[in-house]
Amino acid sequence: MNALKNTPWHDIPSFAMIAPQLRQASDLIYQALVPSDSAEELAPLLEHFTARSGKMIRPGLVLLGGACLGAVTDEHVRVAAMVEMIHDATLLHDDVIDDGQVRRGAPTINRLWGNESAVLLGDFVLSRVFRMTAELEPAIGKVVAETAVRVCEGELRQVAQKQNWQLTEDEYISIIAEKSAAFFSGCCRLGGLLARAETPQVEALDRYGLYAGIAFQIVDDLLDISGNESQTGKTAQCDLNKSKLTLAVIHLLGAIGASERKKVHTLLDHPTESRGELDAMLAHHGSLDYAHERARRYVHKATEALASLPAGEARDALAETAHFMAHRAA
């Protein structure tokens, strides 16, 4: 645990074995985004952006996937940095879409510099990833690109389903499987491919990432509803404010009668005015507990997927990471 002290990923004990590589990935991200001498005016913006790292879960999966099936190489570290940069770029765009004001405990780029700067910075970060991708072997670069495409497709599908109060649980799972879980499975796949693992082992890592990613997003949606902004480090209730259905709300709509359903529709149309009442209904009908239980089931499926992989510290760390995803408070 001491190896993780004072790092942004210190509260994920399973990352202790890859702490040095995570630091190397963070250094690569910083180096990739340092402004050139001819763009000194970008320095304040980029310094604010690079000063606060997230928990590095996605790069951690690349590294643990590699450690599970062989040695972690410099290519693992490079790809780990790239997937975190893709993630960071999507967060910049998300904060514009959701009017997020706080991210990782600090004011968002859009709050300080405006939406235009936030969108363009996201594009700038992605352009750096494109340049780094060109240096990868084609098979690895293809997986990176396909992963990014699936994430964007999932985001578009979610936006298209805004205010669709008839959205089913299966449809919701399908959307988050693309929006979030595809990113996790892609990271795990990259870890295995870079370790030159056999196809069945790579596929096992892929399944693990998919199920763990679904659990992660279910919990992330729950934190959006009931999380404390000081704990989560980001603006609360973005999904509700944008009329995006989450698993807990889908369960609630299925657990009540037609008259109550109309009332919930009204509450969802005015979420900032009705948070307390909606939270009470979600708790009363067991919707929050239901979503937590579904997340735990996906964690179980994730850990089952690891059974065919070599036993050892790295496999145990992957299992612990999946449990962290379903039980985290931020």
N, C-alpha and C positions, 0 to 999 in steps of 0.2 A: 504493500500500500504506500510506503514511503516514496516509491518511484513515481507515484502519480501526484504527490503533494504539490499544490499551487498550479496545477494544470487544469484546463477547462474540462477535461474528461476524468478528473480525480474521483468522481462519485460513481464510476463504473469499475468496480474492483477487478472484473475479468480482463480489463485492458492493461493490467500491470505488466504482463509479459511482453506487450508490444509498445510500451511507453516510449522507448528510444526511437522506434520507427515512426510513431505518431508525431514526435517532435521534429523529425526529419521532414515529414510530409508538411507540417506547418511551416517550416523554414522554406520549403519549395514554393508553397503558396505565396508567401511574402515576396520571395525573389521574383516570381512570375508577375506580380502586380506592382512592383516598385516603378514609379513613373520615370520616364526618361528625362534627361536634362532639358529637353525641349518642351516638357509638359509639367513644369514645376507647379503650375497652378492647380494641378490635380492632387498634389501631395496631401492637403488637409482631408480631402474626401477619402482618399485611399488609406491614409493612416487611420482614420476613424473606422473604416471598413475592416482592415486587417487586425486592428487592436483587440477585437473580441471574437474569439473562436467559439464554436459550439462544442458539443460533446464528441464530435468526430466519430459518430457511430458508423457511418457508411465507410469511411476509410478504415476504421477498425475491423469491419467485416472483410474487406479485401485482405488485410494483413493476417487476421486469424484464419481465414480460409486458406491462405498460403501456408501458414505455420502448421495447419492441420494435415496438410498433404505433402509437405516438404519444407525446404528452407525459404525464409522470407528474403527476397532479393531487392536490389535497387529498383528494379522495374515494378515490384509491388509497391514500393514507397512512392514512385512517380505516379502510378495509376491511382493510388490512395489520395494523393494530392489533387488529382484531376477530378475524381468523383466528388470530393468536398467542394471544389470550385464550382462544379455544376450545381450542387445543392445550394451553395451560397447565392449563386445567380438566380435560382428559382425563388429564394427567399426575398431577394430584392424586388422581383416582380410581384410576388405575393403581397408584399407590404403596400405596394401601389394599388393593387386590385382590392385589397381588404381595408385600405386606409389605416394600416398598422402604424402605431405611434411609438411602440417600444419593441425592441428586438435584442435578445441576449442582455437584458437589463439596462439598455442604453437607448437613447432616441434613434429612431430609424433614419436612414439616409433620406427618404422622402420627406420626413418631418423637418430635417435640418437644411437640405439642399433642394427639395422639391421633387415632384414626380418625374420630371424630365431627366434630371440627373440620376435618379434611382434606376430608371429603365435603361438609360444609356450605360450606366455602370454595370448593370447585369449583362448587357450585350458585350461590353468590354471584357468582362470576366470570361464569358463564353468564348469570345474570340481567342483569348489566351489558351483556353482548353483546346480549341481547334488546332492551334499551332503545335501544341504538345502532342496531340493525337497523331499528327503527321509523322512524328518521330517513332511511333509504335509500330510493331509488326502488324500487317493488315488484319489478321484474325482478331487481335486484341482491340484494335481501333474500331473494328466493326461492332464488337460487343458494346464498347463505350457509346458509340453512336446510336445503336438500337435501344440501349437503355434510356438515353436521353429522349428519344422519340416516344417511347412508351410512357414516360413520365408526363410529357406534354399532352399526349393523347388523353391520358387519364384526367388531367386538369381540365381539358376542354369538355370531356364528357360530364364532369361534375358541374361545370358552369351551365351546360345545356340542360341539366336537371334541376336547376334552381326553381324553388317554389312548386316542384312536382310533389305534392303531398301524398301521391299514390306510389311513390318509389318503394320497391320491395327490399327486403333484407338481402336477397340474392343479387339484386341489381346494385345495391350499395357496395357489397363485397366485391363485385366485379369491377366497379369503378375504382375502389381504393387499391385493388390488386394491381391495376395499371398505374394509378397516380403515385402510390407510395411503395407498395410491395415489390413492384417490378424493379425499382431502384435497388432495394435490398438484395433481391435475388441476383441482379446483374453484378453487384459488388462481390457477392459470394462466388459467382461463376468466374469472375475475373481472377479472384484469388486462386481458385483451383486451376484455371487455364495457365496462369503464369507459373504455377508450380509444376506444370507438365504432368498433371494427374490424369488418370484414366477417365474415360467418358462417364462410367457409372458413378464415380466419386464426384465428378464435377456436377452431375445431375442431382446427386444427393445434397450437395451444398446449395444448388439452385433452389430445390424444394424447401430446404431449411430457411433460406432467405425470404422466400415468398410467404411462408406461414408466419415467420417472425415479423415480417413487414406488415402483414395484415393486423397482427396483434398490436404492433406499434401504432398504426393509424387509428385503430379503434380507441386506444387509450388517449392518443393525442386529441381526438375529437371529444372525449370525455373531459379532458383538461380544459378544452376550449369552453365547455359549458360551466364546469364547476371549479376550475383551477384558480388559484390566487396569482394575480399578475406579478406580485413580488417574488413568488416561487417559480413560476414558469418563465419569467423574464421576457414575456411578449404580451401584446395586447389581447385581452380576453374577449370571448364571444364573437370573434370574427366570422365564424361559420354561421351562427344564428343571425348576426346582423346582415349577412349576405344571403339569407334564406337557403343555406345549404343543409340538407338533411343529414343527420348523423344516426348511428345505430340506435342510440338511446331514444331519440325522438321517433324513429321508425317504430320501435317497440311500443312506445307510448301510444302512438296513433292506432296501433293494432290492438291495444289492450282496453280501449275505451269505446263507449257507444257513439252513435252518430251525433247526438247533441253536444257531447263533450268534445268531439272531434272538431266541430265548427269553432268552439271556443279556443281550442289549441291552435287552429289555423289563424285565428285573430291574434293570439299571443305571438305566434311566429312572424306575423306580418309587422308587429311592433315590438321586437325583442328587447330594445333598450328600455322600454316602459314596463316590461312584464317579467324581468329575469327572476324575481323572487317567486312569483306565482308559478311560472313554468318549472323552476327548480323543484318546487314543492310537489308538483304533479309527477315529475319524473321520479322523485324519491318515493312517493306514495304508491305508485304502480310498479315499483321494482325495476324501472327501466335502466337506471344507472347500474344496479346490481347485475341485470341481465347482460349489459354490454361488457362489464368486467369479466363475467363468467365466459362469454364468448371469446374474449381476448385470451383468457387462460387456456381455453381449448385449443386455440391456434398455437400457443406456446408449446402445448403438449405435442401437437402434430410436428412442430418445428424440431423439437428434441428427438422425436421418433425418427425423423429423417436423418439424423446424425448417426444412427445405430450402425450403419454399414461403413462408417469412416474409422480410421485407425484410432484406437483409444489413446488418450494422452492429455496433457495439459491444455493443448489448443482446442481439442474437442470439448473438454470440460468448460473452457472459457466461452466457447460459442453457446453452449447450453445456458450458462450463467447470464450471458448477454441477452438471450431471448427472454429469460425470466425478468431481467431488469426492465426490458421494454414494456412488459405487462404490469409492472408494479411501481414504475417510477412516478414521482410526484411532480416532476417538472420536465 
